[in-house]
């Protein structure tokens, strides 16, 4: 994708044919699949597009789709977050209130579950529940750190350091 002379997002196929689109993902879901919006006049009409063939694969039901990480891509249904696999199948239902990271840190991700925080693995299983907050030290954009596999768990005013294997 690129922006044409009218400053509109444009998709160009290998033969040089252009098609203006409403929105283009900055990052692909996978290496060859992205989400684009073919809607007009502010109407959303989002599709997964195969960049090898430049054809739409299927309608995208999610309001946000993030890049593939650890075999999963985070999606949002407009309210809650979940995960799809590389084949766009929903693996972990959209049940989490907020995710401040879009990647799994050594196979684990902090999520907000109601008014508490939890750690889930790539199968959607809880590794830890009911924390007041969880600091992900690999979420460099938030904390200025990049320490894979280390989490600081805050509960009842106490702090615990845990690694991705569950070792405290």
C-alpha positions, 0 to 999 in steps of 0.5 A, a space after each residue: 500500500 502507499 498514498 497516491 497523489 491525492 493523499 489517499 491510501 492505495 493498493 497496487 497489484 503486481 501489474 500496476 493496477 491501483 485501487 483506492 482504499 479507505 484504510 490500510 494496515 501499517 503492519 500485516 497480520 502475517 507476511 502476506 495477509 493484511 486488513 484493508 478497508 474498502 469502505 467509502 464515505 466513512 462506512 467501514 467495509 474491512 477485508 483480509 487481503 492476500 498480498 500474493 494475489 491482491 484479492 480479498 480473502 474474507 470479510 474482517 469481523 474485528 475492529 482492530 487486528 494486530 500483527 501475528 506474534 507467537 502464532 497469534 494475532 490480537 483482535 478486538 471486537 470493538 469492546 473486548 480483546 482475543 486472539 486469532 491464528 494465522 488462518 484467521 480462526 478465533 483461538 482465544 475468545 474476545 473476553 479481555 477488557 484491555 491489553 497494553 501489549 500486543 505481543 506475548 512475552 516468552 509465551 505469556 501476556 498480561 491482560 485486564 480481566 474485569 477490575 483485576 489483571 491476569 497472565 495468560 498463555 498462548 492457549 488462553 489459559 490463566 497462568 496467574 489471576 487476580 493481581 492489582 497490576 502486572 508490569 511486563 518488563 518487555 513492553 519497552 514502549 511503556 517502561 523503557 525496559 526490554 527484559 524478556 520473560 520477567 513480570 512484576 506482580 502487584 497485589 495488595 501493595 506487595 510486589 513479586 517478581 515472576 519469570 515466564 516459567 512461573 518461578 517467583 
